[in-house]
Amino acid sequence: MDSVLSFRKRQENIAQEKYALAELAVTQALERLNHKKREIEALTRALADKQRVGILAMEIGRYENKIEFGRVEIQQLENVFQEKKDIAVKKRQRLLEKAKDHKVLKTLKEQQNKSWLQYLDKKEAAILDEIAILHHDRKTR
């Protein structure tokens, strides 16, 4: 039972590590997404500022291309973020499952140990009763 319990604990630890890595990947994907959004916002503000001052049509085209390319990148980053988030949710579910399995086995082991100790106590009480009866019989004879 101990080997099964330690195996389940190892599985729980592995699942916990995988979940932590998945959460880290989600955080990194969100940071990349937010960084790209800030970049595009900065480009948009810069374009608006330059248009007020005066800018060549070619430069406007370059800015618009950069902004459009950035929006495509943002969409891709949002997709990656969502995928990472879905993976993290699955890893969390797996972790909860493994933790539950370990807890169930641990509880089972504790119940078995308790039952075994009760059995030993009953057996010891029976032996002590028998010894007391034998000792009592010797005194009465």
Helices and strands as residue ranges (DSSP letters): H 2-53, H 57-140
